[in-house]
Amino acid sequence: MGVPRVTIVIVPREQFGRAPAALERVYAATSPPFELVYVDGNSPPSLRRYLDQEAARRGFTLVRTDHYLTSNEARNLGLERVRTPYVAFLDNDVAPEPGWLDTLVACAEETGAWVVGPIVHQDEGAVRLVHYGGAALRIVEDAGVRRFSYTPQITNVPVSRAPVLERTRCDLVKFYGVLVRRDALDRVGPFDEGVRSFFEPADFALAIQAAGGEVYLEPRAVVTHTLPPPLPAADLPFFLLRWSNEWLHPTLRHFARKHGLSLDDPGLRHHWHWRSYHRRRALPPALWRLLRTPPFKYPAKAVDRLVFDGLLESTIVRPAERRRPASGAA
């Protein structure tokens, strides 16, 4: 089958319950040869047993910690095991479509791109959306003030109504699935572990820009992310930690300091609001759907403040964070 040119590194995103189906899809949709490194951060016992069995059966490298990992921590752990010219990062709840990896590699080879991303589909109940298809990203000067400018090319459009996209340069592709040249990572350094949540793709994209690399969107490659709800009870601590104030607040301070931005920057605040909306997916499905309707806008904010920022941060999030090794992030 030849010598592998790509190592797939799978890392935790926000949930564990869909990980077995996603891993099966990776093997069904990816033509060999390839290497695979699976980074497992404190998954539930049933998934640990499954991954042990699959690693023994399929021969992939399993890296495990007994504490939850940020996505950048997990990517760095996986990257240490990569010896191939390319590395493809996949979130553990993302299912690729057939041919995805060969298509991304072909784009990189034909364009010289440092980074190539696919179209990201999203299953939202019975509706299948084109969730993401590249974005423009810049730090711009506005009246002497640096601003975070982020403009997605396409987002959350039903597949049936989505425009036909062509291969194109862009500034940012997200880590649901992304192909990166290994030597590009040598140039920009490891992923910044001070960025614990949400701004990982933006921080990486700005590093690639600063180093002079090119990023491409390759729409012939497709991956699919399935969102909660429902969210299994075993996944709740990690999901809440992933989108918690414990991770978001230091990330915002670190990202703003690093890129010379104000914490009041409208682009950063917009992302904060999205986090609050997304975090409600941990609620029971009926309640989550209820809080999405316009009459319940203000009750939803009360739930954010009293339940998520109050009760769940104190009883689930902070104990989970205390069990992690000390972080260097401010």
Residue pairs with C-beta under 8 A, 6 or more apart in sequence:
1 32
1 33
2 33
3 33
4 32
4 33
4 34
4 35
4 84
5 33
5 34
5 84
5 85
5 86
5 105
6 34
6 35
6 84
6 85
6 86
6 87
6 88
6 101
6 105
6 179
7 34
7 35
7 36
7 37
7 81
7 82
7 83
7 84
7 86
7 87
7 88
8 26
8 30
8 34
8 35
8 36
8 37
8 87
8 88
8 89
8 90
8 101
9 36
9 37
9 39
9 75
9 78
9 79
9 81
9 82
9 87
9 88
9 89
9 90
10 22
10 23
10 26
10 36
10 37
10 38
10 39
10 78
10 90
10 91
10 92
11 39
11 69
11 71
11 74
11 75
11 78
11 89
11 90
11 91
11 92
12 39
12 40
12 41
12 43
12 68
12 69
12 71
12 74
12 91
12 92
12 238
13 71
13 91
13 92
13 93
13 94
13 176
13 242
14 93
14 228
14 238
14 239
14 242
14 243
15 93
15 228
15 231
15 232
15 235
15 238
15 239
16 43
16 44
16 47
16 92
16 93
16 232
16 234
16 235
16 238
17 231
17 232
17 234
17 235
18 92
18 93
18 226
19 43
19 47
19 92
19 93
20 47
20 50
21 95
22 90
22 92
22 93
22 94
22 95
23 38
23 54
23 92
25 95
25 96
26 36
26 90
26 95
26 96
27 58
28 98
29 95
29 96
29 97
29 98
29 99
29 100
30 96
30 100
30 101
31 99
31 101
31 102
34 101
35 60
35 61
35 82
35 83
35 84
36 58
36 60
36 61
37 60
37 61
37 63
37 78
37 81
37 82
38 51
38 55
38 60
38 61
38 62
38 63
38 92
39 63
39 64
39 69
39 74
39 75
39 77
39 78
40 47
40 48
40 51
40 62
40 63
40 64
40 65
41 64
41 65
41 67
41 68
41 69
41 73
41 74
41 238
42 65
42 66
42 67
42 68
42 69
42 238
43 51
44 232
44 234
44 235
46 234
48 64
51 62
51 64
52 62
54 60
55 61
55 62
61 81
63 77
63 78
63 81
65 77
67 323
67 324
67 325
68 237
68 238
68 241
68 320
68 323
68 324
69 77
70 193
70 195
70 196
70 197
70 247
71 91
71 175
71 197
71 200
72 191
72 192
72 193
72 195
72 196
72 200
73 193
75 89
75 175
75 191
76 190
76 191
76 193
78 87
78 89
79 87
79 185
79 190
79 191
82 182
84 182
85 181
85 182
85 183
86 105
86 108
86 179
86 180
86 181
86 182
87 179
87 180
87 182
87 185
88 101
88 104
88 177
88 178
88 179
88 180
89 175
89 177
89 178
89 180
90 96
90 176
90 177
90 223
91 175
91 176
91 177
91 225
93 225
93 226
94 176
94 177
94 223
94 224
94 225
95 223
95 224
95 225
95 226
96 118
96 177
96 221
96 222
96 223
96 224
97 221
97 222
97 223
97 224
99 220
99 221
100 118
100 177
100 221
100 222
100 223
101 179
101 221
103 118
103 218
103 220
103 221
104 116
104 117
104 118
104 179
104 218
104 221
105 179
107 113
107 116
107 167
107 179
107 216
107 218
107 221
108 114
108 116
108 179
108 181
108 216
111 167
111 214
111 216
112 214
113 169
113 181
113 213
113 214
113 215
113 216
114 180
114 181
114 184
114 208
114 211
114 213
114 214
114 215
115 173
115 178
115 179
115 180
115 181
115 184
115 205
115 208
115 213
115 214
115 215
115 216
116 173
116 178
116 179
116 215
116 216
116 217
116 218
116 221
117 134
117 170
117 173
117 174
117 177
117 178
117 179
117 215
117 216
117 217
117 218
118 173
118 177
118 178
118 217
118 218
118 219
118 221
118 222
118 223
119 130
119 132
119 133
119 165
119 217
119 219
119 221
119 222
119 223
120 130
120 131
120 132
120 133
120 174
120 176
120 177
120 222
120 223
120 224
120 225
121 128
121 129
121 130
121 131
121 159
121 222
121 223
121 224
121 225
122 128
122 129
122 130
122 131
122 156
122 224
122 225
122 226
122 227
123 129
123 224
123 225
123 226
123 227
124 227
127 158
128 158
128 159
128 224
129 156
129 157
129 158
129 159
130 154
130 155
130 156
130 157
130 158
130 159
130 162
131 155
131 156
131 225
132 152
132 154
132 155
132 173
132 174
132 176
133 152
133 153
133 154
133 155
133 165
133 217
133 219
134 152
134 153
134 154
134 168
134 170
134 171
134 172
134 173
134 217
135 150
135 151
135 152
135 153
135 170
135 171
135 172
136 149
136 150
136 151
136 153
136 170
136 171
136 172
137 149
137 150
137 151
137 171
137 172
137 202
137 205
137 206
137 209
138 149
138 171
139 146
139 147
139 148
139 149
139 206
139 259
139 260
139 261
140 146
140 147
140 149
141 147
145 262
146 259
146 260
146 261
146 262
146 265
147 261
147 265
147 266
147 267
148 202
148 259
148 261
148 265
148 266
148 267
148 268
149 267
150 172
150 202
150 267
150 270
153 165
153 170
153 217
154 162
154 163
154 165
157 163
165 217
165 219
166 219
167 216
167 217
167 218
167 219
167 220
168 216
168 217
169 214
169 215
169 216
169 217
170 215
170 216
170 217
171 205
171 209
171 215
172 201
172 202
172 205
172 215
173 201
173 205
173 215
173 216
173 217
174 201
175 200
175 201
175 204
176 223
176 225
177 221
177 223
184 208
184 211
184 213
187 211
187 213
188 204
188 207
188 208
188 210
188 211
188 213
189 207
191 200
191 204
192 203
192 207
192 254
192 258
193 327
193 328
193 329
194 250
194 251
194 254
194 255
194 258
194 327
194 328
194 329
194 330
195 203
195 251
195 254
195 255
196 247
196 248
196 250
196 251
196 327
196 329
197 242
197 243
197 244
197 247
197 248
197 251
197 275
198 243
198 248
198 251
198 271
198 275
199 251
199 252
199 255
199 271
202 255
203 255
203 258
203 259
205 215
206 259
208 215
227 281
228 235
228 239
228 281
228 282
229 281
229 282
229 283
229 284
229 285
229 288
230 284
230 285
231 239
231 281
231 282
236 282
236 316
237 316
237 317
237 320
238 320
239 281
239 282
240 279
240 282
240 308
240 312
240 313
240 316
240 317
240 320
241 247
241 316
241 317
241 320
241 321
243 275
243 278
243 279
244 313
244 317
244 321
245 309
245 313
245 317
246 313
246 317
246 318
246 321
247 321
248 272
248 275
250 327
250 329
250 330
251 329
252 263
252 268
252 272
253 263
253 330
254 329
254 330
255 261
255 268
256 262
256 263
256 265
256 268
257 330
261 268
276 304
276 308
279 304
279 308
280 288
280 291
280 300
280 303
280 304
280 308
281 288
282 312
283 291
283 303
290 296
291 299
291 300
291 303
